[in-house]
Amino acid sequence: MTSHDGPARYGHLDCNSPIAAWRLDRQVEECAAANPQVIVDIGCGWGELLQRVTAKVAGAKAYGIDSDAELLERGRAGAASRGIADRLEFVEYRGEDWTEPADLVISIGAVHAFGTAADALRKLYKIVKPGGRLLIGDGVWNRVPTEAELAAMWPETSLGDWFSLPEFVDAAVATGFRPLRVESVEQSEWDDFESQFLADKEVWLLGNPDHPEAAAVREQADAHRNWWLRGHRGLLGFAYLTLGRPVE
Ligand SMILES: C[S@@+](CC[C@H](N)C(=O)[O-])C[C@H]1O[C@@H](n2cnc3c(N)ncnc32)[C@H](O)[C@@H]1O
């Protein structure tokens, strides 16, 4: 379904991950404070965080890597409106194949591109320059789910899909990183994210109840809301780790 005759995609979201405005502001400040001169965001989407950090660090060269051309276009428009299009390049590329090292590597909600979170940490370590940083975000189990709870999540979800928060941090340390900040979102950040994700469809349905696609859109929205409220809500958290790679 195209955006001109159906719901928009991500039109109500500033970032495509659960994060409160205050937390995003702090991440931007902390990422910029390290003065990274080369920045890469793997699985950037439209790269709101990436755009904001790049705008704050004078002279930094930044790359946003994603496989979704439509999201990259939104990123390019944002970079142009912030006056940083000459320093921030959005590249359609497989994130797992990116090899150019950076002072700051960002990868939020995209570990599946590498396999598991442990795979992502190992592969991303190689592109963080010694002395540089990684900001990584991924889901974490708040507690061990029961079989019934797993079944209420999307098909083929398994316990091994996510770490708990301590396991995620342990995996980062085992990879060679040191943790500079460990944070996990509040339930309200997940609820805001899922509500805003669904708002494209819900607002469109209110204005287009008899559209030929309305029944399918309604079914998708109801299924997603069910998966959220009866599936992962309260069970799945989301963690951001700011990690440092030691100098050599
Ligand atoms: C949950 S979104 C997060 C986007 C962004 N990091 C944010 O927080 O707003 C995950 C992103 O990873 C991208 N992605 C998934 N697999 C990828 C791959 N193999 N290479 C590059 N990008 C990928 C998707 O297109 C999507 O934009």
The ligand as an SDF file (V2000), in Angstrom:
LIG
                    3D

 27 29  0  0  0  0  0  0  0  0999 V2000
   13.3620   -0.5470   14.6330 C   0  0  0  0  0  0  0  0  0  0  0  0
   14.0480    0.3440   13.2890 S   0  0  0  0  0  0  0  0  0  0  0  0
   15.0870    1.4820   14.1730 C   0  0  0  0  0  0  0  0  0  0  0  0
   15.4780    2.6850   13.3450 C   0  0  0  0  0  0  0  0  0  0  0  0
   16.3710    3.7040   14.0560 C   0  0  0  0  0  0  0  0  0  0  0  0
   17.5760    3.1090   14.5660 N   0  0  0  0  0  0  0  0  0  0  0  0
   15.6190    4.4200   15.1480 C   0  0  0  0  0  0  0  0  0  0  0  0
   15.8610    4.1100   16.3410 O   0  0  0  0  0  0  0  0  0  0  0  0
   14.8180    5.3080   14.8460 O   0  0  0  0  0  0  0  0  0  0  0  0
   15.2150   -0.8010   12.5810 C   0  0  0  0  0  0  0  0  0  0  0  0
   15.8260   -0.3280   11.2780 C   0  0  0  0  0  0  0  0  0  0  0  0
   16.7930   -1.2830   10.8580 O   0  0  0  0  0  0  0  0  0  0  0  0
   16.7440   -1.3550    9.4390 C   0  0  0  0  0  0  0  0  0  0  0  0
   17.3660   -2.6060    9.0050 N   0  0  0  0  0  0  0  0  0  0  0  0
   16.9290   -3.8690    9.2150 C   0  0  0  0  0  0  0  0  0  0  0  0
   17.7920   -4.7660    8.6780 N   0  0  0  0  0  0  0  0  0  0  0  0
   18.7960   -4.0460    8.1190 C   0  0  0  0  0  0  0  0  0  0  0  0
   20.0030   -4.3940    7.4300 C   0  0  0  0  0  0  0  0  0  0  0  0
   20.3310   -5.6730    7.1910 N   0  0  0  0  0  0  0  0  0  0  0  0
   20.8130   -3.4020    7.0130 N   0  0  0  0  0  0  0  0  0  0  0  0
   20.4930   -2.1100    7.2430 C   0  0  0  0  0  0  0  0  0  0  0  0
   19.3670   -1.7250    7.8860 N   0  0  0  0  0  0  0  0  0  0  0  0
   18.5350   -2.6790    8.3240 C   0  0  0  0  0  0  0  0  0  0  0  0
   15.2610   -1.2120    9.1150 C   0  0  0  0  0  0  0  0  0  0  0  0
   15.0540   -0.8010    7.7770 O   0  0  0  0  0  0  0  0  0  0  0  0
   14.8230   -0.1620   10.1350 C   0  0  0  0  0  0  0  0  0  0  0  0
   14.9040    1.1410    9.6250 O   0  0  0  0  0  0  0  0  0  0  0  0
  1  2  1  0
  2  3  1  0
  2 10  1  0
  3  4  1  0
  4  5  1  0
  5  6  1  0
  5  7  1  0
  7  8  2  0
  7  9  1  0
 10 11  1  0
 11 12  1  0
 11 26  1  0
 12 13  1  0
 13 14  1  0
 13 24  1  0
 14 15  1  0
 14 23  1  0
 15 16  2  0
 16 17  1  0
 17 18  1  0
 17 23  2  0
 18 19  1  0
 18 20  2  0
 20 21  1  0
 21 22  2  0
 22 23  1  0
 24 25  1  0
 24 26  1  0
 26 27  1  0
M  CHG  2   2   1   9  -1
M  END
$$$$
